[in-house]
Amino acid sequence: IGIILRDQYGIPLVKHITGKSILQILRERGVAPQIPEDLLNLMKRAVRIRRHLDEHPKDYHSRRGLQLIESKIHRLVKYYKSVGVLPPTWEYTPELAQLLVR
């Protein structure tokens, strides 16, 4: 949303005009995403690498990349649980990620 406003309408920052961030506006309207965008993007990358590893099981560089990405996911989940963005019972699993990404 921010990129579209910047590129098409010449609005550099929404917060300067509205006094609120884009996420605050989305929450007011009830259309905010359930999972934070950065966590969802990491989950998309992990799913894409898992699909690649299904076809190329000996690709150890990608396997290491998957380990690093999933480590970032676990750290973000821990942070979002402590802040209260995610419920305390929320767990990351590759199967859940595959369902959420679709």
Gaussian input, Z-matrix of N, CA and C with variables (Angstrom, degrees):
# hf/3-21g

backbone

0 1
 N
 C     1     B1
 C     2     B2     1     A1
 N     3     B3     2     A2     1     D1
 C     4     B4     3     A3     2     D2
 C     5     B5     4     A4     3     D3
 N     6     B6     5     A5     4     D4
 C     7     B7     6     A6     5     D5
 C     8     B8     7     A7     6     D6
 N     9     B9     8     A8     7     D7
 C    10    B10     9     A9     8     D8
 C    11    B11    10    A10     9     D9
 N    12    B12    11    A11    10    D10
 C    13    B13    12    A12    11    D11
 C    14    B14    13    A13    12    D12
 N    15    B15    14    A14    13    D13
 C    16    B16    15    A15    14    D14
 C    17    B17    16    A16    15    D15
 N    18    B18    17    A17    16    D16
 C    19    B19    18    A18    17    D17
 C    20    B20    19    A19    18    D18
 N    21    B21    20    A20    19    D19
 C    22    B22    21    A21    20    D20
 C    23    B23    22    A22    21    D21
 N    24    B24    23    A23    22    D22
 C    25    B25    24    A24    23    D23
 C    26    B26    25    A25    24    D24
 N    27    B27    26    A26    25    D25
 C    28    B28    27    A27    26    D26
 C    29    B29    28    A28    27    D27
 N    30    B30    29    A29    28    D28
 C    31    B31    30    A30    29    D29
 C    32    B32    31    A31    30    D30
 N    33    B33    32    A32    31    D31
 C    34    B34    33    A33    32    D32
 C    35    B35    34    A34    33    D33
 N    36    B36    35    A35    34    D34
 C    37    B37    36    A36    35    D35
 C    38    B38    37    A37    36    D36
 N    39    B39    38    A38    37    D37
 C    40    B40    39    A39    38    D38
 C    41    B41    40    A40    39    D39
 N    42    B42    41    A41    40    D40
 C    43    B43    42    A42    41    D41
 C    44    B44    43    A43    42    D42
 N    45    B45    44    A44    43    D43
 C    46    B46    45    A45    44    D44
 C    47    B47    46    A46    45    D45
 N    48    B48    47    A47    46    D46
 C    49    B49    48    A48    47    D47
 C    50    B50    49    A49    48    D48
 N    51    B51    50    A50    49    D49
 C    52    B52    51    A51    50    D50
 C    53    B53    52    A52    51    D51
 N    54    B54    53    A53    52    D52
 C    55    B55    54    A54    53    D53
 C    56    B56    55    A55    54    D54
 N    57    B57    56    A56    55    D55
 C    58    B58    57    A57    56    D56
 C    59    B59    58    A58    57    D57
 N    60    B60    59    A59    58    D58
 C    61    B61    60    A60    59    D59
 C    62    B62    61    A61    60    D60
 N    63    B63    62    A62    61    D61
 C    64    B64    63    A63    62    D62
 C    65    B65    64    A64    63    D63
 N    66    B66    65    A65    64    D64
 C    67    B67    66    A66    65    D65
 C    68    B68    67    A67    66    D66
 N    69    B69    68    A68    67    D67
 C    70    B70    69    A69    68    D68
 C    71    B71    70    A70    69    D69
 N    72    B72    71    A71    70    D70
 C    73    B73    72    A72    71    D71
 C    74    B74    73    A73    72    D72
 N    75    B75    74    A74    73    D73
 C    76    B76    75    A75    74    D74
 C    77    B77    76    A76    75    D75
 N    78    B78    77    A77    76    D76
 C    79    B79    78    A78    77    D77
 C    80    B80    79    A79    78    D78
 N    81    B81    80    A80    79    D79
 C    82    B82    81    A81    80    D80
 C    83    B83    82    A82    81    D81
 N    84    B84    83    A83    82    D82
 C    85    B85    84    A84    83    D83
 C    86    B86    85    A85    84    D84
 N    87    B87    86    A86    85    D85
 C    88    B88    87    A87    86    D86
 C    89    B89    88    A88    87    D87
 N    90    B90    89    A89    88    D88
 C    91    B91    90    A90    89    D89
 C    92    B92    91    A91    90    D90
 N    93    B93    92    A92    91    D91
 C    94    B94    93    A93    92    D92
 C    95    B95    94    A94    93    D93
 N    96    B96    95    A95    94    D94
 C    97    B97    96    A96    95    D95
 C    98    B98    97    A97    96    D96
 N    99    B99    98    A98    97    D97
 C   100   B100    99    A99    98    D98
 C   101   B101   100   A100    99    D99
 N   102   B102   101   A101   100   D100
 C   103   B103   102   A102   101   D101
 C   104   B104   103   A103   102   D102
 N   105   B105   104   A104   103   D103
 C   106   B106   105   A105   104   D104
 C   107   B107   106   A106   105   D105
 N   108   B108   107   A107   106   D106
 C   109   B109   108   A108   107   D107
 C   110   B110   109   A109   108   D108
 N   111   B111   110   A110   109   D109
 C   112   B112   111   A111   110   D110
 C   113   B113   112   A112   111   D111
 N   114   B114   113   A113   112   D112
 C   115   B115   114   A114   113   D113
 C   116   B116   115   A115   114   D114
 N   117   B117   116   A116   115   D115
 C   118   B118   117   A117   116   D116
 C   119   B119   118   A118   117   D117
 N   120   B120   119   A119   118   D118
 C   121   B121   120   A120   119   D119
 C   122   B122   121   A121   120   D120
 N   123   B123   122   A122   121   D121
 C   124   B124   123   A123   122   D122
 C   125   B125   124   A124   123   D123
 N   126   B126   125   A125   124   D124
 C   127   B127   126   A126   125   D125
 C   128   B128   127   A127   126   D126
 N   129   B129   128   A128   127   D127
 C   130   B130   129   A129   128   D128
 C   131   B131   130   A130   129   D129
 N   132   B132   131   A131   130   D130
 C   133   B133   132   A132   131   D131
 C   134   B134   133   A133   132   D132
 N   135   B135   134   A134   133   D133
 C   136   B136   135   A135   134   D134
 C   137   B137   136   A136   135   D135
 N   138   B138   137   A137   136   D136
 C   139   B139   138   A138   137   D137
 C   140   B140   139   A139   138   D138
 N   141   B141   140   A140   139   D139
 C   142   B142   141   A141   140   D140
 C   143   B143   142   A142   141   D141
 N   144   B144   143   A143   142   D142
 C   145   B145   144   A144   143   D143
 C   146   B146   145   A145   144   D144
 N   147   B147   146   A146   145   D145
 C   148   B148   147   A147   146   D146
 C   149   B149   148   A148   147   D147
 N   150   B150   149   A149   148   D148
 C   151   B151   150   A150   149   D149
 C   152   B152   151   A151   150   D150
 N   153   B153   152   A152   151   D151
 C   154   B154   153   A153   152   D152
 C   155   B155   154   A154   153   D153
 N   156   B156   155   A155   154   D154
 C   157   B157   156   A156   155   D155
 C   158   B158   157   A157   156   D156
 N   159   B159   158   A158   157   D157
 C   160   B160   159   A159   158   D158
 C   161   B161   160   A160   159   D159
 N   162   B162   161   A161   160   D160
 C   163   B163   162   A162   161   D161
 C   164   B164   163   A163   162   D162
 N   165   B165   164   A164   163   D163
 C   166   B166   165   A165   164   D164
 C   167   B167   166   A166   165   D165
 N   168   B168   167   A167   166   D166
 C   169   B169   168   A168   167   D167
 C   170   B170   169   A169   168   D168
 N   171   B171   170   A170   169   D169
 C   172   B172   171   A171   170   D170
 C   173   B173   172   A172   171   D171
 N   174   B174   173   A173   172   D172
 C   175   B175   174   A174   173   D173
 C   176   B176   175   A175   174   D174
 N   177   B177   176   A176   175   D175
 C   178   B178   177   A177   176   D176
 C   179   B179   178   A178   177   D177
 N   180   B180   179   A179   178   D178
 C   181   B181   180   A180   179   D179
 C   182   B182   181   A181   180   D180
 N   183   B183   182   A182   181   D181
 C   184   B184   183   A183   182   D182
 C   185   B185   184   A184   183   D183
 N   186   B186   185   A185   184   D184
 C   187   B187   186   A186   185   D185
 C   188   B188   187   A187   186   D186
 N   189   B189   188   A188   187   D187
 C   190   B190   189   A189   188   D188
 C   191   B191   190   A190   189   D189
 N   192   B192   191   A191   190   D190
 C   193   B193   192   A192   191   D191
 C   194   B194   193   A193   192   D192
 N   195   B195   194   A194   193   D193
 C   196   B196   195   A195   194   D194
 C   197   B197   196   A196   195   D195
 N   198   B198   197   A197   196   D196
 C   199   B199   198   A198   197   D197
 C   200   B200   199   A199   198   D198
 N   201   B201   200   A200   199   D199
 C   202   B202   201   A201   200   D200
 C   203   B203   202   A202   201   D201
 N   204   B204   203   A203   202   D202
 C   205   B205   204   A204   203   D203
 C   206   B206   205   A205   204   D204
 N   207   B207   206   A206   205   D205
 C   208   B208   207   A207   206   D206
 C   209   B209   208   A208   207   D207
 N   210   B210   209   A209   208   D208
 C   211   B211   210   A210   209   D209
 C   212   B212   211   A211   210   D210
 N   213   B213   212   A212   211   D211
 C   214   B214   213   A213   212   D212
 C   215   B215   214   A214   213   D213
 N   216   B216   215   A215   214   D214
 C   217   B217   216   A216   215   D215
 C   218   B218   217   A217   216   D216
 N   219   B219   218   A218   217   D217
 C   220   B220   219   A219   218   D218
 C   221   B221   220   A220   219   D219
 N   222   B222   221   A221   220   D220
 C   223   B223   222   A222   221   D221
 C   224   B224   223   A223   222   D222
 N   225   B225   224   A224   223   D223
 C   226   B226   225   A225   224   D224
 C   227   B227   226   A226   225   D225
 N   228   B228   227   A227   226   D226
 C   229   B229   228   A228   227   D227
 C   230   B230   229   A229   228   D228
 N   231   B231   230   A230   229   D229
 C   232   B232   231   A231   230   D230
 C   233   B233   232   A232   231   D231
 N   234   B234   233   A233   232   D232
 C   235   B235   234   A234   233   D233
 C   236   B236   235   A235   234   D234
 N   237   B237   236   A236   235   D235
 C   238   B238   237   A237   236   D236
 C   239   B239   238   A238   237   D237
 N   240   B240   239   A239   238   D238
 C   241   B241   240   A240   239   D239
 C   242   B242   241   A241   240   D240
 N   243   B243   242   A242   241   D241
 C   244   B244   243   A243   242   D242
 C   245   B245   244   A244   243   D243
 N   246   B246   245   A245   244   D244
 C   247   B247   246   A246   245   D245
 C   248   B248   247   A247   246   D246
 N   249   B249   248   A248   247   D247
 C   250   B250   249   A249   248   D248
 C   251   B251   250   A250   249   D249
 N   252   B252   251   A251   250   D250
 C   253   B253   252   A252   251   D251
 C   254   B254   253   A253   252   D252
 N   255   B255   254   A254   253   D253
 C   256   B256   255   A255   254   D254
 C   257   B257   256   A256   255   D255
 N   258   B258   257   A257   256   D256
 C   259   B259   258   A258   257   D257
 C   260   B260   259   A259   258   D258
 N   261   B261   260   A260   259   D259
 C   262   B262   261   A261   260   D260
 C   263   B263   262   A262   261   D261
 N   264   B264   263   A263   262   D262
 C   265   B265   264   A264   263   D263
 C   266   B266   265   A265   264   D264
 N   267   B267   266   A266   265   D265
 C   268   B268   267   A267   266   D266
 C   269   B269   268   A268   267   D267
 N   270   B270   269   A269   268   D268
 C   271   B271   270   A270   269   D269
 C   272   B272   271   A271   270   D270
 N   273   B273   272   A272   271   D271
 C   274   B274   273   A273   272   D272
 C   275   B275   274   A274   273   D273
 N   276   B276   275   A275   274   D274
 C   277   B277   276   A276   275   D275
 C   278   B278   277   A277   276   D276
 N   279   B279   278   A278   277   D277
 C   280   B280   279   A279   278   D278
 C   281   B281   280   A280   279   D279
 N   282   B282   281   A281   280   D280
 C   283   B283   282   A282   281   D281
 C   284   B284   283   A283   282   D282
 N   285   B285   284   A284   283   D283
 C   286   B286   285   A285   284   D284
 C   287   B287   286   A286   285   D285
 N   288   B288   287   A287   286   D286
 C   289   B289   288   A288   287   D287
 C   290   B290   289   A289   288   D288
 N   291   B291   290   A290   289   D289
 C   292   B292   291   A291   290   D290
 C   293   B293   292   A292   291   D291
 N   294   B294   293   A293   292   D292
 C   295   B295   294   A294   293   D293
 C   296   B296   295   A295   294   D294
 N   297   B297   296   A296   295   D295
 C   298   B298   297   A297   296   D296
 C   299   B299   298   A298   297   D297
 N   300   B300   299   A299   298   D298
 C   301   B301   300   A300   299   D299
 C   302   B302   301   A301   300   D300
 N   303   B303   302   A302   301   D301
 C   304   B304   303   A303   302   D302
 C   305   B305   304   A304   303   D303

   B1=1.4538
   B2=1.5254
   B3=1.3301
   B4=1.4598
   B5=1.5120
   B6=1.3209
   B7=1.4684
   B8=1.5257
   B9=1.3239
   B10=1.4723
   B11=1.5268
   B12=1.3342
   B13=1.4654
   B14=1.5245
   B15=1.3251
   B16=1.4611
   B17=1.5245
   B18=1.3303
   B19=1.4618
   B20=1.5228
   B21=1.3229
   B22=1.4625
   B23=1.5211
   B24=1.3330
   B25=1.4561
   B26=1.5263
   B27=1.3194
   B28=1.4575
   B29=1.5153
   B30=1.3292
   B31=1.4601
   B32=1.5279
   B33=1.3378
   B34=1.4629
   B35=1.5267
   B36=1.3251
   B37=1.4589
   B38=1.5224
   B39=1.3167
   B40=1.4625
   B41=1.5219
   B42=1.3213
   B43=1.4575
   B44=1.5292
   B45=1.3320
   B46=1.4655
   B47=1.5277
   B48=1.3163
   B49=1.4630
   B50=1.5229
   B51=1.3471
   B52=1.4601
   B53=1.5193
   B54=1.3219
   B55=1.4579
   B56=1.5191
   B57=1.3324
   B58=1.4643
   B59=1.5189
   B60=1.3203
   B61=1.4622
   B62=1.5310
   B63=1.3122
   B64=1.4660
   B65=1.5218
   B66=1.3243
   B67=1.4618
   B68=1.5267
   B69=1.3240
   B70=1.4650
   B71=1.5237
   B72=1.3136
   B73=1.4643
   B74=1.5248
   B75=1.3311
   B76=1.4643
   B77=1.5249
   B78=1.3280
   B79=1.4718
   B80=1.5214
   B81=1.3325
   B82=1.4634
   B83=1.5225
   B84=1.3136
   B85=1.4657
   B86=1.5279
   B87=1.3334
   B88=1.4562
   B89=1.5177
   B90=1.3140
   B91=1.4669
   B92=1.5290
   B93=1.3181
   B94=1.4654
   B95=1.5272
   B96=1.3132
   B97=1.4660
   B98=1.5297
   B99=1.3417
   B100=1.4614
   B101=1.5261
   B102=1.3360
   B103=1.4582
   B104=1.5250
   B105=1.3291
   B106=1.4679
   B107=1.5283
   B108=1.3166
   B109=1.4633
   B110=1.5262
   B111=1.3257
   B112=1.4667
   B113=1.5229
   B114=1.3260
   B115=1.4623
   B116=1.5235
   B117=1.3198
   B118=1.4603
   B119=1.5282
   B120=1.3296
   B121=1.4690
   B122=1.5237
   B123=1.3288
   B124=1.4671
   B125=1.5277
   B126=1.3270
   B127=1.4631
   B128=1.5278
   B129=1.3257
   B130=1.4684
   B131=1.5200
   B132=1.3326
   B133=1.4657
   B134=1.5213
   B135=1.3316
   B136=1.4652
   B137=1.5246
   B138=1.3241
   B139=1.4700
   B140=1.5211
   B141=1.3198
   B142=1.4649
   B143=1.5365
   B144=1.3195
   B145=1.4679
   B146=1.5262
   B147=1.3366
   B148=1.4719
   B149=1.5245
   B150=1.3320
   B151=1.4703
   B152=1.5261
   B153=1.3202
   B154=1.4599
   B155=1.5309
   B156=1.3329
   B157=1.4626
   B158=1.5275
   B159=1.3364
   B160=1.4648
   B161=1.5238
   B162=1.3221
   B163=1.4663
   B164=1.5278
   B165=1.3262
   B166=1.4675
   B167=1.5336
   B168=1.3244
   B169=1.4701
   B170=1.5282
   B171=1.3163
   B172=1.4691
   B173=1.5306
   B174=1.3110
   B175=1.4640
   B176=1.5336
   B177=1.3131
   B178=1.4600
   B179=1.5252
   B180=1.3122
   B181=1.4672
   B182=1.5282
   B183=1.3114
   B184=1.4621
   B185=1.5197
   B186=1.3235
   B187=1.4640
   B188=1.5350
   B189=1.3143
   B190=1.4657
   B191=1.5314
   B192=1.3263
   B193=1.4601
   B194=1.5152
   B195=1.3307
   B196=1.4661
   B197=1.5257
   B198=1.3189
   B199=1.4635
   B200=1.5292
   B201=1.3209
   B202=1.4662
   B203=1.5241
   B204=1.3281
   B205=1.4651
   B206=1.5241
   B207=1.3339
   B208=1.4614
   B209=1.5266
   B210=1.3086
   B211=1.4565
   B212=1.5298
   B213=1.3300
   B214=1.4689
   B215=1.5238
   B216=1.3270
   B217=1.4652
   B218=1.5239
   B219=1.3334
   B220=1.4631
   B221=1.5294
   B222=1.3280
   B223=1.4684
   B224=1.5301
   B225=1.3303
   B226=1.4691
   B227=1.5243
   B228=1.3380
   B229=1.4659
   B230=1.5264
   B231=1.3197
   B232=1.4649
   B233=1.5285
   B234=1.3348
   B235=1.4606
   B236=1.5301
   B237=1.3312
   B238=1.4613
   B239=1.5234
   B240=1.3256
   B241=1.4653
   B242=1.5235
   B243=1.3325
   B244=1.4649
   B245=1.5245
   B246=1.3245
   B247=1.4642
   B248=1.5283
   B249=1.3328
   B250=1.4535
   B251=1.5113
   B252=1.3250
   B253=1.4641
   B254=1.5263
   B255=1.3281
   B256=1.4603
   B257=1.5248
   B258=1.3366
   B259=1.4653
   B260=1.5319
   B261=1.3258
   B262=1.4697
   B263=1.5287
   B264=1.3094
   B265=1.4655
   B266=1.5178
   B267=1.3375
   B268=1.4704
   B269=1.5148
   B270=1.3264
   B271=1.4644
   B272=1.5167
   B273=1.3189
   B274=1.4598
   B275=1.5162
   B276=1.3182
   B277=1.4606
   B278=1.5240
   B279=1.3183
   B280=1.4667
   B281=1.5335
   B282=1.3384
   B283=1.4646
   B284=1.5272
   B285=1.3295
   B286=1.4618
   B287=1.5191
   B288=1.3192
   B289=1.4635
   B290=1.5183
   B291=1.3196
   B292=1.4600
   B293=1.5302
   B294=1.3234
   B295=1.4630
   B296=1.5268
   B297=1.3197
   B298=1.4614
   B299=1.5170
   B300=1.3159
   B301=1.4612
   B302=1.5203
   B303=1.2859
   B304=1.4664
   B305=1.4722
   A1=109.68
   A2=115.98
   A3=120.00
   A4=112.77
   A5=116.84
   A6=120.72
   A7=110.40
   A8=116.83
   A9=120.57
   A10=110.03
   A11=116.41
   A12=119.24
   A13=111.17
   A14=116.69
   A15=120.09
   A16=111.46
   A17=117.02
   A18=120.58
   A19=113.34
   A20=117.71
   A21=119.75
   A22=113.51
   A23=117.39
   A24=119.40
   A25=113.72
   A26=117.56
   A27=120.58
   A28=114.53
   A29=117.19
   A30=121.42
   A31=107.78
   A32=118.14
   A33=118.62
   A34=113.32
   A35=117.50
   A36=121.49
   A37=109.63
   A38=116.35
   A39=121.48
   A40=110.14
   A41=116.62
   A42=120.82
   A43=112.19
   A44=117.75
   A45=120.18
   A46=111.10
   A47=117.31
   A48=120.88
   A49=111.72
   A50=116.90
   A51=120.64
   A52=113.53
   A53=117.05
   A54=119.64
   A55=112.38
   A56=116.91
   A57=122.15
   A58=108.79
   A59=115.48
   A60=118.98
   A61=109.17
   A62=115.77
   A63=120.35
   A64=109.94
   A65=117.30
   A66=120.88
   A67=111.15
   A68=117.96
   A69=120.59
   A70=110.76
   A71=116.91
   A72=120.86
   A73=110.09
   A74=116.83
   A75=120.51
   A76=111.32
   A77=117.48
   A78=120.38
   A79=111.09
   A80=117.46
   A81=120.61
   A82=111.25
   A83=116.34
   A84=121.41
   A85=112.34
   A86=117.09
   A87=120.74
   A88=114.44
   A89=117.43
   A90=120.67
   A91=111.86
   A92=117.48
   A93=120.48
   A94=109.19
   A95=118.02
   A96=120.39
   A97=111.02
   A98=115.81
   A99=121.10
   A100=111.45
   A101=115.76
   A102=121.43
   A103=107.56
   A104=118.57
   A105=120.74
   A106=111.87
   A107=115.13
   A108=121.58
   A109=112.68
   A110=117.84
   A111=119.06
   A112=111.68
   A113=116.93
   A114=120.67
   A115=110.65
   A116=117.00
   A117=120.68
   A118=111.22
   A119=117.52
   A120=120.19
   A121=111.62
   A122=117.13
   A123=119.63
   A124=110.92
   A125=116.23
   A126=119.54
   A127=110.88
   A128=117.24
   A129=120.35
   A130=110.81
   A131=116.42
   A132=120.08
   A133=111.11
   A134=116.76
   A135=120.48
   A136=110.85
   A137=117.19
   A138=120.70
   A139=109.95
   A140=116.86
   A141=120.51
   A142=111.11
   A143=117.10
   A144=120.16
   A145=110.43
   A146=117.86
   A147=119.74
   A148=111.06
   A149=116.55
   A150=119.57
   A151=110.41
   A152=116.39
   A153=120.82
   A154=110.23
   A155=116.80
   A156=120.39
   A157=112.30
   A158=117.64
   A159=119.68
   A160=110.56
   A161=116.25
   A162=120.63
   A163=112.01
   A164=117.57
   A165=122.24
   A166=109.40
   A167=117.72
   A168=119.83
   A169=114.62
   A170=118.75
   A171=121.07
   A172=113.13
   A173=117.53
   A174=121.21
   A175=108.76
   A176=116.06
   A177=120.80
   A178=112.52
   A179=117.70
   A180=119.94
   A181=110.14
   A182=116.74
   A183=120.15
   A184=111.03
   A185=116.57
   A186=120.09
   A187=109.78
   A188=116.32
   A189=120.45
   A190=110.44
   A191=116.19
   A192=119.89
   A193=111.60
   A194=116.57
   A195=120.81
   A196=110.40
   A197=117.08
   A198=120.12
   A199=110.87
   A200=116.71
   A201=120.28
   A202=111.38
   A203=116.65
   A204=120.47
   A205=110.38
   A206=116.94
   A207=119.04
   A208=111.00
   A209=117.75
   A210=120.37
   A211=110.18
   A212=116.68
   A213=120.70
   A214=110.58
   A215=116.37
   A216=120.48
   A217=109.75
   A218=117.45
   A219=120.68
   A220=111.41
   A221=117.06
   A222=119.37
   A223=110.90
   A224=116.79
   A225=119.80
   A226=111.33
   A227=116.69
   A228=120.37
   A229=109.69
   A230=116.81
   A231=121.01
   A232=110.36
   A233=116.93
   A234=121.08
   A235=110.94
   A236=117.02
   A237=119.79
   A238=112.09
   A239=118.09
   A240=120.22
   A241=110.49
   A242=117.05
   A243=120.14
   A244=111.63
   A245=116.70
   A246=120.87
   A247=111.16
   A248=117.24
   A249=121.14
   A250=114.11
   A251=118.04
   A252=121.16
   A253=109.80
   A254=116.76
   A255=122.23
   A256=108.76
   A257=117.76
   A258=119.41
   A259=110.88
   A260=117.63
   A261=120.34
   A262=113.87
   A263=118.09
   A264=120.70
   A265=112.71
   A266=117.55
   A267=120.67
   A268=109.73
   A269=116.68
   A270=122.30
   A271=109.21
   A272=116.47
   A273=120.97
   A274=108.98
   A275=115.72
   A276=122.15
   A277=106.94
   A278=118.01
   A279=119.70
   A280=112.70
   A281=116.80
   A282=120.01
   A283=110.71
   A284=116.29
   A285=120.65
   A286=110.54
   A287=116.35
   A288=120.42
   A289=110.45
   A290=116.80
   A291=120.12
   A292=110.61
   A293=117.15
   A294=120.21
   A295=111.82
   A296=117.21
   A297=120.70
   A298=112.99
   A299=117.07
   A300=120.87
   A301=111.11
   A302=118.27
   A303=120.88
   A304=113.77
   D1=-44.77
   D2=-178.49
   D3=-64.13
   D4=-37.15
   D5=179.72
   D6=-67.81
   D7=-40.33
   D8=178.66
   D9=-64.31
   D10=-45.22
   D11=178.81
   D12=-62.10
   D13=-38.46
   D14=-179.87
   D15=-69.23
   D16=-48.20
   D17=-172.95
   D18=-77.38
   D19=-41.03
   D20=-173.92
   D21=-92.41
   D22=-30.47
   D23=-173.85
   D24=-115.43
   D25=-3.55
   D26=176.68
   D27=71.80
   D28=26.90
   D29=178.31
   D30=-98.82
   D31=107.78
   D32=-175.32
   D33=-68.97
   D34=-45.22
   D35=179.48
   D36=-137.84
   D37=127.96
   D38=-179.36
   D39=-67.86
   D40=-35.29
   D41=-175.61
   D42=-62.84
   D43=-31.90
   D44=179.04
   D45=-69.07
   D46=-30.97
   D47=-177.05
   D48=-87.05
   D49=-45.93
   D50=-174.60
   D51=-96.22
   D52=-20.80
   D53=-175.40
   D54=82.92
   D55=2.27
   D56=-179.35
   D57=-133.11
   D58=154.61
   D59=175.38
   D60=-79.98
   D61=166.44
   D62=179.87
   D63=-61.85
   D64=-39.62
   D65=-179.37
   D66=-65.02
   D67=-38.50
   D68=177.29
   D69=-63.63
   D70=-40.44
   D71=178.60
   D72=-64.91
   D73=-43.21
   D74=178.97
   D75=-64.05
   D76=-38.34
   D77=178.39
   D78=-65.65
   D79=-39.20
   D80=178.15
   D81=-61.25
   D82=-38.20
   D83=-179.06
   D84=-82.90
   D85=-9.99
   D86=178.69
   D87=79.81
   D88=22.50
   D89=-179.14
   D90=-118.92
   D91=18.87
   D92=179.05
   D93=-70.64
   D94=145.45
   D95=179.54
   D96=-67.98
   D97=149.51
   D98=179.50
   D99=-70.26
   D100=-36.80
   D101=-178.96
   D102=-110.25
   D103=134.52
   D104=179.34
   D105=-56.75
   D106=148.42
   D107=-173.48
   D108=-62.20
   D109=-40.41
   D110=-178.67
   D111=-66.13
   D112=-37.33
   D113=177.21
   D114=-67.83
   D115=-41.15
   D116=179.21
   D117=-64.59
   D118=-38.88
   D119=178.15
   D120=-64.89
   D121=-39.88
   D122=176.58
   D123=-65.23
   D124=-37.84
   D125=178.80
   D126=-65.95
   D127=-36.89
   D128=176.51
   D129=-62.44
   D130=-42.71
   D131=178.57
   D132=-63.34
   D133=-41.54
   D134=-179.62
   D135=-64.17
   D136=-41.01
   D137=179.02
   D138=-65.04
   D139=-41.94
   D140=179.89
   D141=-63.49
   D142=-41.07
   D143=179.08
   D144=-69.43
   D145=-37.53
   D146=177.50
   D147=-61.75
   D148=-41.37
   D149=176.76
   D150=-61.06
   D151=-41.71
   D152=178.46
   D153=-62.28
   D154=-42.04
   D155=-178.18
   D156=-70.40
   D157=-24.94
   D158=174.28
   D159=-63.58
   D160=-37.10
   D161=-179.97
   D162=-85.13
   D163=-29.86
   D164=-176.05
   D165=-128.17
   D166=75.73
   D167=-174.10
   D168=-67.02
   D169=-18.59
   D170=-178.42
   D171=-91.78
   D172=5.25
   D173=-178.80
   D174=-79.68
   D175=89.55
   D176=-173.67
   D177=-74.38
   D178=-26.66
   D179=176.95
   D180=-65.77
   D181=-42.32
   D182=178.12
   D183=-69.18
   D184=-34.69
   D185=178.16
   D186=-62.93
   D187=-41.08
   D188=177.33
   D189=-65.82
   D190=-40.67
   D191=176.65
   D192=-60.44
   D193=-39.64
   D194=177.86
   D195=-63.76
   D196=-41.17
   D197=177.96
   D198=-60.89
   D199=-42.35
   D200=-179.93
   D201=-66.17
   D202=-42.34
   D203=-179.75
   D204=-65.70
   D205=-43.73
   D206=-179.82
   D207=-67.83
   D208=-29.66
   D209=174.43
   D210=-64.87
   D211=-42.51
   D212=176.55
   D213=-62.39
   D214=-40.32
   D215=179.30
   D216=-61.13
   D217=-46.46
   D218=-178.75
   D219=-63.71
   D220=-38.32
   D221=177.80
   D222=-66.33
   D223=-42.06
   D224=179.24
   D225=-65.34
   D226=-40.96
   D227=178.74
   D228=-61.15
   D229=-43.70
   D230=178.77
   D231=-60.14
   D232=-42.63
   D233=179.09
   D234=-65.51
   D235=-47.88
   D236=-177.45
   D237=-66.41
   D238=-29.30
   D239=174.09
   D240=-67.86
   D241=-42.07
   D242=-178.28
   D243=-68.08
   D244=-32.32
   D245=179.84
   D246=-81.03
   D247=-24.23
   D248=179.41
   D249=100.35
   D250=9.56
   D251=178.98
   D252=-74.69
   D253=-39.92
   D254=176.60
   D255=-107.24
   D256=147.14
   D257=177.03
   D258=-66.11
   D259=152.33
   D260=-176.75
   D261=-63.13
   D262=-19.21
   D263=-178.43
   D264=-91.39
   D265=-2.48
   D266=-176.96
   D267=-70.53
   D268=132.11
   D269=-179.95
   D270=-128.62
   D271=144.78
   D272=174.09
   D273=-90.65
   D274=128.11
   D275=169.55
   D276=-135.48
   D277=151.07
   D278=178.44
   D279=-59.34
   D280=-33.96
   D281=179.38
   D282=-67.13
   D283=-42.72
   D284=177.68
   D285=-62.99
   D286=-41.50
   D287=179.45
   D288=-61.52
   D289=-40.99
   D290=-179.29
   D291=-65.10
   D292=-37.24
   D293=178.22
   D294=-70.31
   D295=-40.03
   D296=-177.25
   D297=-73.24
   D298=-30.28
   D299=-175.65
   D300=-75.07
   D301=-32.75
   D302=-176.62
   D303=-59.86

